[in-house]
Each structure stands twice: as C-alpha cells, then as structure tokens.
Amino acid sequence: MKTNIQPGRITPWHQTNWDWRAACNFIGGGSGTGLLFFATLAAGSADSYRIMALIALALVGGGLTCVWLEIGRPLRAINLFFHPQTSWMTREGIVAAPLFLCALAAVWFGGGALVGIAALLGVAFLYCQGRILQASKGIPAWREPKIISLILAAGFAEGAGLAAALAAVLPGVSPRWLAGALLGALILRRLAWMLYFKALEQNGAPRKALDVLRSFGAKFEMIGQLAPEMLVVAGIFYGEVMPYFVVLAGLAAAASGWWLKFTIVARAAYNQGYALPVLPVRGQGEVKPGVKPGWTK
Amino acid sequence: MARFIMTVDLRRCIGCQTCTVACRHANATPPDVQWRKVLDIETGEFPDVRRSFVPTGCMHCGDPPCMHVCPSTATYQRADGIVDINYDLCIGCGYCAVACPYQARYISHKREFAYGDKPTAQEAARFDARRMNVATKCTFCSDRVDVAKEKGLTPGVDPEVTPACVNSCIAGVLAFGDREDANSNVSQLLAENQFFRMHEELGTDPGMYYIFDKK
C-alpha cells in the first residue's frame, strides 16, 4: 500500500489503501460462502460435500489471508475483534470463527445439522462483506446501498457455478435442479448489477468511477452474464448429450463474479474528492454557484 | 459539553500554505503527509475566473464514519468532539481511510525524509515509530487542548492551547473554539456570517465550517 496523499488534487482520485488483496477477500469470501451454501443442498454424497466444503473454506481462508497481508500491523490482528457494536469488519471476523469451526466439524462428521448451520453462517459472512463496502462512505461506488444485494447475488452465483462444476466431477449424482439454480442465481446477479449501476448513474458518482463501471458493464453483461446463461440453458436442454455445458457455465459464472468484484474494489474505487456548495465572496465579487469537480452530478 | 470546531473564512485565505507548514512542524508529519492542506480551486472562464483557497483536513465529524467502521476501536471521539486515534490499537487496515469522505487519513508504510535518504535533525528527534503502518490524521492539536484546563487557558483564544495551524494563519482565516459556547469566537463568527460544511449531505456532521459571506 502506498501513502494516499496527492497534494492539490480536487477531483476524485483512486484510493490507494485497499488494493487487489482486499478484492481477493471479497472474491474468496463470496465464492467460498456461496459454494458452502450450495454444497449443503447439492452435494451428491458425504464425500462430495467434504471436498466442496474444504474448497469453500480454502477460498474464504485465502481471502482473509490476503487481507491479513494487507494490514499495516498484522501482529495486532486480534484487535480486529474489538468493535462489534458498529464495525462490519469486526462482525465479519466474528462470524468467520464459528463458520470455520462448524464447517470443519461438518466435514469431519460428514453431515448433520452442522452442515446447515455452516451454510447459514456463510450467508451471514457474505452479508457482512456487503455491509463492509456499503459503510465505506468515502468511496461513492461502494457506499451505494444496492451494493449489498449485488455482493449477495454475486456470491450465490459464484457458489452455484462452482458447485455445478464440482458436482459434475465429484462422486455421487448431483441434483437436476442445480443447473436451474445456477441460471436463477445468474439472473439475480444480472438484475442486482443493473439496479446497482442504475442507482449510481441516477444519484451521481465520480465520473472516472462511472467510466470504469460503464466500460466494464458492457463486457460483463455479454461475457460474464449472457455467455454462462446461454451455456446453462444449453446444459438444461442438451445436458444428456453434452454434460460439460453446465460445467463451463459454472466456471464462467465464478470467473465473471471475480472479475466483477475486482473491478468494483480495485478499479472503480474513486474517492469523494472535494466540493464547494458555493464560491465565496472575493474582493468586490459576489457569491457564485459552487463546484463539484469530477462528478457526474 | 464542549464541541471543538474550526471555522475557515474563505474570503480571507490567500493560499500561502503557512498552516500546512505549521502543522507539519508541530506534528512532525512525513514529507508526503499533510494533515492540513490547502486546495487551490480555479473556476470559471476568462475573464470571469476565480480562485478559491480551501484549507481542508479531518473535519472531526460529529458522526464520524471512520470511528464507526474502525474494527479495533483505535479511532474514537472524545467528549469535546475531537476525533483521535490510539496508535497502539490501530491495525492499519485502512478501513477508516476508505470510510472518510474528506480524504483526511494517511498510512505511512515507509519512513521518508524531506531531503535525501537521511533524516534532518528535526526528523530524527521527532520520529515516532508508533505512527508507522497505522492511520494518522489531524488531531486538532489535542495535546495542546488537553492542557488548557490545568493552565486555565481557553482553546482558540490562548495560542498555547490552540492548534498550530490556527496560530500560524497570517490572514485570520482559521479560528478554533467551542461551538456549544454561544460566546466563543467561533460561535460569534458563525452568528455573523453565512457558512457551509463540506459534503454535509453525507450526514457526517462535519466540524469545519466554511464562511463564504456576511449575513
């Protein structure tokens, strides 16, 4: 991380405190908890669940490790747990501990109520991640409230995608509805993305952030959404002949979710910048309308 | 209860950056860190062009988003409204920095010097290892404010207990005082003039008041 001073800057500039490592936490956390959720419902056998759950925990753990590597004082990481009253980062950490314990216990016992509890804790973890971004008041692209539903929808789409891909290669018979669930999750993610972007456009945002998201959105809706949606539809109709349609759709759904989060966290994170509601009286002049440089509204 | 705030008379500021230098000297901040910085905003088109000089920094918000998000409770709000950081608790996660809509927070990961690879005598004497890899920002010179009571002095009136930037301002742009005291210097200024607060729509209740015209 670099020091975030850029003297003289008026228009929003890209924040430098959270980089790709922070993005990896949202990527790993979303995919991992989404996979844990769908593993509960879709694993064809106890062994399949074990493998899916372990991959899910590796993803969540990998994301958290990335964040740990990013903080300035990693040896004080325990202090992260000091502020559950208002900090969603603390809450994420507090949920992570029982999530790992329950999921590992579920892996050990291969079933039971712990499987469901672990899945629900995963959903809570994912919700915390959405709230972490939304509470970042200094970054307009993150503080938009619709980012919470986007993070949730993206996590479920990635999880359904990974579950569908893994179910095809793991032992046991995966349920037929999994492809339909993947399609549903993809449609939800598309909807959440559209609502999120529309809200940003309507409410105003740093011009550069919107440029990044607009350029990304055009590609994302085709490559990241339409392609896996078509693949999964093909899989539903021709799955008997070409079983790998759904696998490809699943992998594409996960990869495009990672692309989405990397873009939002690491590329569209322009800060608030500065603004003057009015220009002050100077000399013989009068008060004049204010300025908000670098903003669309 | 006191609520210390700062007023900035935008009609007076000439952008000399003396406040920036005074802050850096008083708080021994690294070369690329400006807890008090002055924006130079040029607007309009020739011949109707204006320059506005806008001192900024931590707004010591009444409802500080940095404090709410801080996972370690390192960022806290004092009873007098000053938002401060406990460097021994901070984990340097940067969450406060992305939560602050005023770009007021800094995290230095490398020790840097104003001239070359070696510290000046001042930099060597004032180096504080506790401030490395943690969040830092303007404290309203809280160390000065803290001794006001025992010395029987008034922050904003007596220079000894007033922030360095306010003391140094050559044009009387900056004033510091208690917003809750109707007779304080800042309350008087706000009663006599029109003012705004930056990004007030975000609901942070910022503690820097920008005066732009008389009433």
Contacts between the chains, C-beta under 8 A, distances in Angstrom:
chain1	res1	chain2	res2	distance
A	1	B	94	6.7
A	1	B	107	6.5
A	1	B	109	5.9
A	2	B	109	7.5
A	3	B	30	7.6
A	3	B	32	5.3
A	3	B	33	6.6
A	3	B	106	5.8
A	3	B	107	6.5
A	3	B	108	5.3
A	3	B	109	7.0
A	4	B	97	6.3
A	4	B	103	7.2
A	4	B	105	7.5
A	4	B	106	6.2
A	4	B	107	7.1
A	5	B	32	4.7
A	5	B	33	5.8
A	5	B	34	6.3
A	5	B	106	6.1
A	7	B	34	6.1
A	7	B	37	6.1
A	8	B	39	7.2
A	8	B	40	6.5
A	10	B	39	5.8
A	10	B	41	5.7
A	15	B	97	7.1
A	15	B	98	5.7
A	17	B	94	3.4
A	17	B	97	4.4
A	17	B	98	5.7
A	17	B	107	6.5
A	18	B	94	5.9
A	18	B	98	6.0
A	67	B	93	7.6
A	70	B	93	7.5
A	70	B	94	7.5
A	71	B	91	5.1
A	71	B	92	5.2
A	71	B	93	4.7
A	71	B	94	7.6
A	72	B	90	7.7
A	72	B	91	6.9
A	72	B	92	2.1
A	72	B	93	7.5
A	72	B	94	7.6
A	72	B	107	5.8
A	72	B	109	6.5
A	72	B	132	7.8
A	72	B	133	3.1
A	72	B	134	5.8
A	73	B	90	6.9
A	73	B	91	4.9
A	73	B	92	4.8
A	73	B	133	5.4
A	73	B	134	6.3
A	74	B	91	7.8
A	76	B	72	7.5
A	76	B	89	7.7
A	76	B	90	7.8
A	76	B	91	4.7
A	77	B	91	6.2
A	79	B	71	7.3
A	79	B	72	3.7
A	79	B	73	7.9
A	79	B	74	7.4
A	79	B	89	5.6
A	79	B	90	7.8
A	79	B	91	5.1
A	80	B	71	4.6
A	80	B	72	6.3
A	80	B	91	6.2
A	80	B	93	7.4
A	81	B	71	7.5
A	82	B	71	6.7
A	82	B	72	5.0
A	82	B	73	4.7
A	82	B	89	7.3
A	83	B	70	6.0
A	83	B	71	5.2
A	83	B	72	6.5
A	83	B	73	4.8
A	86	B	67	7.9
A	86	B	68	4.3
A	86	B	69	7.4
A	87	B	68	6.8
A	87	B	69	5.5
A	87	B	70	6.1
A	87	B	71	4.5
A	87	B	95	7.7
A	88	B	69	7.1
A	89	B	69	6.7
A	89	B	71	4.1
A	89	B	93	6.9
A	89	B	95	5.6
A	90	B	71	4.3
A	93	B	71	7.1
A	132	B	69	8.0
A	132	B	95	7.7
A	135	B	65	7.1
A	135	B	68	6.9
A	135	B	69	5.2
A	135	B	99	6.4
A	136	B	69	7.2
A	136	B	95	7.4
A	136	B	98	4.4
A	136	B	99	5.2
A	137	B	65	4.2
A	137	B	99	5.2
A	137	B	100	7.4
A	137	B	101	5.2
A	137	B	202	6.0
A	137	B	204	7.3
A	138	B	65	7.4
A	138	B	97	7.2
A	138	B	98	5.2
A	138	B	99	5.5
A	138	B	100	4.8
A	138	B	101	4.6
A	138	B	102	7.7
A	138	B	103	7.0
A	139	B	98	5.3
A	142	B	98	7.3
A	269	B	98	7.4
A	271	B	98	7.8
A	271	B	101	7.6
A	271	B	103	5.6
A	272	B	101	4.1
A	272	B	102	7.3
A	272	B	103	7.0
A	272	B	199	6.3
A	272	B	202	7.9
A	273	B	103	7.7
A	274	B	39	5.8
A	274	B	41	7.6
A	274	B	54	6.9
A	274	B	56	6.6
A	274	B	103	7.9
A	274	B	198	6.9
A	275	B	198	6.6
A	275	B	199	6.6
A	276	B	41	6.8
A	276	B	52	6.4
A	276	B	54	6.8
A	276	B	196	7.7
A	276	B	198	7.6
A	276	B	210	7.7
A	277	B	196	4.7
A	277	B	200	7.9
A	278	B	196	6.4
A	278	B	212	5.5
A	279	B	43	6.3
A	279	B	50	5.8
A	279	B	52	5.8
A	279	B	212	7.5
A	280	B	10	3.6
A	280	B	11	5.3
A	280	B	52	6.1
A	280	B	210	7.6
A	280	B	211	7.7
A	280	B	212	3.8
A	280	B	213	6.8
A	281	B	11	5.3
A	281	B	212	6.4
A	281	B	213	4.7
A	282	B	11	6.5
A	282	B	50	6.4
A	282	B	51	7.9
A	282	B	52	7.5
A	285	B	50	7.1
A	287	B	194	7.9
A	287	B	212	6.1
A	287	B	213	5.2
A	288	B	43	7.8
A	288	B	44	7.9
A	288	B	50	6.9
A	291	B	41	6.7
A	291	B	43	5.3
A	293	B	41	7.5
